[in-house]
Amino acid sequence: MAVLSVVVFHLNADWLPGGFAGVDIFFVISGYLITGIVWSELAAGRFTLKTFYQRRILRIVPAYYLVLAASFLVGAVVLMPVEFDAFSMSARASVLLQPTSGSSAGSTISTRPPSRITCCISGRWRSRNSSTSCSRWF
C-alpha cells in the first residue's frame, strides 16, 4: 500500500496529495521487519554483520540490476539521445558508487550544449556540424 501511494502520487499529485508519505511508511515497516530479524538472531546467538550484509546484498542487488536493465531498455526507446547519454552517465556512476556531475544541483543532465545532436527535423536527428541526418530514427 505504501509503494502504491507513492506511484499514484508520481502519476498525478492531485489524485493523492499526501502520497509521498508512503516512503516514510515503507521505511518504518522495513525497519520494523529488519529489527525483528536482527533481534531474533541476536537472541539465538547467530547474528553477524557479515551475514546480515551478505543477505541484504543478495536480496537487493539482483532487483537493482533488473530495474537498471529495464530502465535502459525503456530509456533507449523514449529518451532523446542527449537525455539517454545523461541517463547512461548517471547509471554508470550509480553502478560504480560514484557521485554524478550534477548531484549537487539535483540533476544529472548536463547544461552544456550537446556535442553531436542539436535538433530533430522531421523525425531525424541532425548532427551539429553537418546537414546530413544521423542514423538514429524515432
Secondary structure, 3 states (H helix, E strand, C coil): CHHHHHHHHHHCCCCCCCCCHHHHHHHHHHHHHHHHHHHHHHHHCCCCHHHHHHHHHHHHHHHHHHHHHHHHHHHHHHCCHHHHHHHHHHHHHHHCCCCCCCCCCCCCCCCCCCCCEEEEECCEEEECCCCCEEEEEC
